[in-house]
Amino acid sequence: MTTVLDTPGPLLRVVKRQELAFAIVGGFNTLLGMALAVFWLHVLGDGRPGLAMVLAYAVSTVVAFVGHRTLVFRVRGHVLRDFVAFCGVNAGGLLLNVVLVEVAVTGFGLPAAPSAVVVMGIVAVVSFFGHRYISFRRPR
């Protein structure tokens, strides 16, 4: 059985808006990902930066999934389906980030850093809807 929980979780009781809860969980997870990257770089040494990033991403993806599933979208059931969809939406977000930054910088000649920040903001909004309507979608 799959359900959307009728009672808001502790985060939604405080902030009242699902969009804001999504941003809070996402912001926390971004900071966690950065800390994990630094941690794995320290543990593995400078010779394995790619592996450090993969490990940080893997851990932070699971934490983000649990946080969004329990604190933002409040659903039960179909954990594996939700996780696969969550990873798919994240992969789509990564692709959208890459394409839009490339277009902004190489296509329109805009400065890279501001373009990346603006694009990441746009993709965060798109990701919210992707997770709402794909990752954690439930029939009414």
C-alpha positions as YAML, in Angstrom:
chain: A
units: angstrom
residues:
- id: 1
  name: MET
  ca: [0.00, 0.00, 0.00]
- id: 2
  name: THR
  ca: [1.27, 3.48, -0.86]
- id: 3
  name: THR
  ca: [0.06, 6.52, 0.98]
- id: 4
  name: VAL
  ca: [0.66, 10.17, 1.46]
- id: 5
  name: LEU
  ca: [0.72, 10.79, 5.20]
- id: 6
  name: ASP
  ca: [-2.05, 13.10, 6.36]
- id: 7
  name: THR
  ca: [-0.09, 14.57, 9.26]
- id: 8
  name: PRO
  ca: [2.81, 16.89, 8.55]
- id: 9
  name: GLY
  ca: [6.22, 15.87, 9.82]
- id: 10
  name: PRO
  ca: [8.16, 17.91, 12.36]
- id: 11
  name: LEU
  ca: [9.76, 20.15, 9.73]
- id: 12
  name: LEU
  ca: [6.46, 20.96, 8.00]
- id: 13
  name: ARG
  ca: [4.85, 21.76, 11.35]
- id: 14
  name: VAL
  ca: [7.48, 24.48, 11.82]
- id: 15
  name: VAL
  ca: [7.86, 25.95, 8.31]
- id: 16
  name: LYS
  ca: [4.34, 25.21, 6.98]
- id: 17
  name: ARG
  ca: [5.40, 25.31, 3.30]
- id: 18
  name: GLN
  ca: [6.54, 22.23, 1.41]
- id: 19
  name: GLU
  ca: [8.72, 24.35, -0.89]
- id: 20
  name: LEU
  ca: [10.57, 25.86, 2.06]
- id: 21
  name: ALA
  ca: [10.99, 22.44, 3.69]
- id: 22
  name: PHE
  ca: [12.45, 21.19, 0.38]
- id: 23
  name: ALA
  ca: [14.93, 24.08, 0.35]
- id: 24
  name: ILE
  ca: [15.94, 23.47, 3.97]
- id: 25
  name: VAL
  ca: [16.55, 19.75, 3.42]
- id: 26
  name: GLY
  ca: [18.38, 20.52, 0.17]
- id: 27
  name: GLY
  ca: [20.53, 23.17, 1.80]
- id: 28
  name: PHE
  ca: [21.42, 20.87, 4.67]
- id: 29
  name: ASN
  ca: [22.26, 18.12, 2.22]
- id: 30
  name: THR
  ca: [24.47, 20.43, 0.16]
- id: 31
  name: LEU
  ca: [26.46, 21.32, 3.27]
- id: 32
  name: LEU
  ca: [26.63, 17.64, 4.22]
- id: 33
  name: GLY
  ca: [27.91, 16.77, 0.74]
- id: 34
  name: MET
  ca: [30.63, 19.40, 1.03]
- id: 35
  name: ALA
  ca: [31.66, 18.14, 4.48]
- id: 36
  name: LEU
  ca: [31.68, 14.54, 3.27]
- id: 37
  name: ALA
  ca: [33.83, 15.48, 0.27]
- id: 38
  name: VAL
  ca: [36.37, 17.14, 2.57]
- id: 39
  name: PHE
  ca: [36.22, 14.14, 4.93]
- id: 40
  name: TRP
  ca: [36.80, 11.59, 2.14]
- id: 41
  name: LEU
  ca: [39.59, 13.72, 0.64]
- id: 42
  name: HIS
  ca: [41.27, 13.67, 4.05]
- id: 43
  name: VAL
  ca: [40.77, 9.91, 4.51]
- id: 44
  name: LEU
  ca: [41.77, 8.90, 0.98]
- id: 45
  name: GLY
  ca: [44.45, 11.52, 0.39]
- id: 46
  name: ASP
  ca: [44.92, 13.86, -2.53]
- id: 47
  name: GLY
  ca: [45.51, 11.03, -4.99]
- id: 48
  name: ARG
  ca: [41.84, 9.93, -5.07]
- id: 49
  name: PRO
  ca: [39.69, 13.06, -5.47]
- id: 50
  name: GLY
  ca: [37.26, 11.40, -7.87]
- id: 51
  name: LEU
  ca: [36.60, 8.52, -5.48]
- id: 52
  name: ALA
  ca: [36.14, 11.00, -2.62]
- id: 53
  name: MET
  ca: [33.48, 12.84, -4.62]
- id: 54
  name: VAL
  ca: [31.69, 9.61, -5.55]
- id: 55
  name: LEU
  ca: [31.59, 8.48, -1.92]
- id: 56
  name: ALA
  ca: [30.36, 11.89, -0.75]
- id: 57
  name: TYR
  ca: [27.68, 11.93, -3.46]
- id: 58
  name: ALA
  ca: [26.54, 8.40, -2.65]
- id: 59
  name: VAL
  ca: [26.10, 9.12, 1.05]
- id: 60
  name: SER
  ca: [24.48, 12.51, 0.53]
- id: 61
  name: THR
  ca: [22.06, 11.07, -2.05]
- id: 62
  name: VAL
  ca: [20.78, 8.54, 0.48]
- id: 63
  name: VAL
  ca: [20.51, 11.22, 3.18]
- id: 64
  name: ALA
  ca: [18.66, 13.55, 0.78]
- id: 65
  name: PHE
  ca: [16.27, 10.77, -0.21]
- id: 66
  name: VAL
  ca: [15.42, 9.97, 3.41]
- id: 67
  name: GLY
  ca: [15.09, 13.64, 4.32]
- id: 68
  name: HIS
  ca: [12.87, 14.55, 1.38]
- id: 69
  name: ARG
  ca: [10.79, 11.39, 1.73]
- id: 70
  name: THR
  ca: [10.14, 11.74, 5.45]
- id: 71
  name: LEU
  ca: [10.33, 15.48, 6.13]
- id: 72
  name: VAL
  ca: [9.09, 17.09, 2.91]
- id: 73
  name: PHE
  ca: [6.84, 14.78, 0.90]
- id: 74
  name: ARG
  ca: [5.76, 12.46, 3.76]
- id: 75
  name: VAL
  ca: [5.01, 9.26, 1.84]
- id: 76
  name: ARG
  ca: [5.04, 5.56, 2.69]
- id: 77
  name: GLY
  ca: [5.40, 2.44, 0.56]
- id: 78
  name: HIS
  ca: [7.35, 1.74, -2.64]
- id: 79
  name: VAL
  ca: [10.73, 2.68, -1.17]
- id: 80
  name: LEU
  ca: [12.77, 1.14, -4.00]
- id: 81
  name: ARG
  ca: [10.59, 2.70, -6.71]
- id: 82
  name: ASP
  ca: [10.84, 6.07, -4.97]
- id: 83
  name: PHE
  ca: [14.63, 5.78, -4.63]
- id: 84
  name: VAL
  ca: [15.11, 4.87, -8.30]
- id: 85
  name: ALA
  ca: [12.85, 7.75, -9.34]
- id: 86
  name: PHE
  ca: [14.69, 10.08, -6.93]
- id: 87
  name: CYS
  ca: [18.03, 9.14, -8.50]
- id: 88
  name: GLY
  ca: [16.53, 9.66, -11.95]
- id: 89
  name: VAL
  ca: [15.28, 13.14, -11.09]
- id: 90
  name: ASN
  ca: [18.69, 13.99, -9.60]
- id: 91
  name: ALA
  ca: [20.44, 12.72, -12.74]
- id: 92
  name: GLY
  ca: [18.08, 14.82, -14.86]
- id: 93
  name: GLY
  ca: [18.92, 17.82, -12.68]
- id: 94
  name: LEU
  ca: [22.62, 17.24, -13.19]
- id: 95
  name: LEU
  ca: [22.14, 17.02, -16.95]
- id: 96
  name: LEU
  ca: [20.01, 20.17, -16.95]
- id: 97
  name: ASN
  ca: [22.68, 22.00, -14.91]
- id: 98
  name: VAL
  ca: [25.41, 21.01, -17.36]
- id: 99
  name: VAL
  ca: [23.42, 21.94, -20.46]
- id: 100
  name: LEU
  ca: [22.15, 25.28, -19.15]
- id: 101
  name: VAL
  ca: [25.57, 26.37, -17.84]
- id: 102
  name: GLU
  ca: [27.20, 25.42, -21.13]
- id: 103
  name: VAL
  ca: [24.58, 27.38, -23.08]
- id: 104
  name: ALA
  ca: [24.87, 30.41, -20.79]
- id: 105
  name: VAL
  ca: [28.68, 30.50, -20.83]
- id: 106
  name: THR
  ca: [29.68, 29.24, -24.27]
- id: 107
  name: GLY
  ca: [26.50, 30.16, -26.14]
- id: 108
  name: PHE
  ca: [25.73, 33.56, -24.67]
- id: 109
  name: GLY
  ca: [29.16, 34.51, -23.31]
- id: 110
  name: LEU
  ca: [27.90, 35.08, -19.77]
- id: 111
  name: PRO
  ca: [30.31, 34.83, -16.83]
- id: 112
  name: ALA
  ca: [30.63, 31.27, -15.51]
- id: 113
  name: ALA
  ca: [30.23, 31.69, -11.74]
- id: 114
  name: PRO
  ca: [27.05, 33.83, -11.78]
- id: 115
  name: SER
  ca: [25.63, 31.63, -14.53]
- id: 116
  name: ALA
  ca: [26.24, 28.51, -12.47]
- id: 117
  name: VAL
  ca: [24.54, 30.03, -9.42]
- id: 118
  name: VAL
  ca: [21.48, 31.15, -11.40]
- id: 119
  name: VAL
  ca: [21.23, 27.83, -13.23]
- id: 120
  name: MET
  ca: [21.53, 25.87, -9.98]
- id: 121
  name: GLY
  ca: [18.65, 27.92, -8.54]
- id: 122
  name: ILE
  ca: [16.50, 27.24, -11.57]
- id: 123
  name: VAL
  ca: [17.32, 23.53, -11.46]
- id: 124
  name: ALA
  ca: [16.50, 23.39, -7.73]
- id: 125
  name: VAL
  ca: [12.98, 24.67, -8.49]
- id: 126
  name: VAL
  ca: [12.59, 22.19, -11.36]
- id: 127
  name: SER
  ca: [13.87, 19.41, -9.06]
- id: 128
  name: PHE
  ca: [11.23, 20.24, -6.47]
- id: 129
  name: PHE
  ca: [8.50, 19.59, -9.01]
- id: 130
  name: GLY
  ca: [10.33, 16.52, -10.33]
- id: 131
  name: HIS
  ca: [10.43, 15.03, -6.86]
- id: 132
  name: ARG
  ca: [6.84, 16.04, -6.12]
- id: 133
  name: TYR
  ca: [5.39, 14.61, -9.33]
- id: 134
  name: ILE
  ca: [7.83, 11.79, -10.11]
- id: 135
  name: SER
  ca: [9.91, 10.62, -7.14]
- id: 136
  name: PHE
  ca: [7.23, 10.79, -4.46]
- id: 137
  name: ARG
  ca: [4.07, 10.82, -6.55]
- id: 138
  name: ARG
  ca: [1.07, 9.07, -5.04]
- id: 139
  name: PRO
  ca: [-2.43, 8.57, -6.41]
- id: 140
  name: ARG
  ca: [-5.06, 10.71, -4.72]
...
